[in-house]
Amino acid sequence: MSKVVSADALESQAYREAGHVLMAYLITHAGIADHFFALPIQSADRGLLVPEFDLISLNGDLSQLAQPSFSLRSLITMPLFLLGGVAARRIRQGTPKEVPLPESPAVSRVMGMLASYFEEYGATESQGTEGRIVMATKDFYRFVERELRNQWPALETLSLRLQEKGSLSRHDAFALIDSCIPQENRKPSSRIARDEGSDGPA
């Protein structure tokens, strides 16, 4: 017997998947990757920064595709992609900023990738590696949430189209986002910083 999915659950899934896709777009097409890395990124390398996917679907979960690639930069950009789904769902549900991030496979994988990044570059601080990972996850989440809020009309349009159609190709999803974001707005609206300690999940 097939499981009946409620309208609220489908909407939540649509916003989650739209959040992943919008972050993939912003990373590869709107300067977020360039914002993070000092060295220029070649066109061929941009495809290594986010998961390869051809389809976005209400029945799918793009977070399952997020794996580090041959590019060490992906240890930074894949967590942003993963947190896009978490943030989009929380924004839509009106989750207060002070509510901690949920324990979920996506958040656990974010922390695992950041741990690999810190290990690779030998990053240590007085609070230890574990504390640094927790802090970085919070900082990354705040950045992602701000970027999604800044581009909310595009995210909402993509989510509604996904709920209407059930699935969209990556090409069509990116084209829809293109049509919603003016060229002058295709750049990061904020920076990752620790000067907003009270503005985000604990």
Secondary structure, DSSP 8 states (H G I E B T S, - for coil): ------HHHHHHHHHHHHHHHHHHHHHHHSSHHHHH-SS---HHHHTTSS---SEEETT--GGGG----SSTTHHHHHHHHHHHHHHHHHHHHT--TTS-----HHHHHHHHHHHHHHHHHT---TTHHHHHHHHHHHHHHHHHHHHHHHTHHHHHHHHHHHHHHSEEEHHHHHHHHHHHS-GGG-S-S----SS-TTSS--
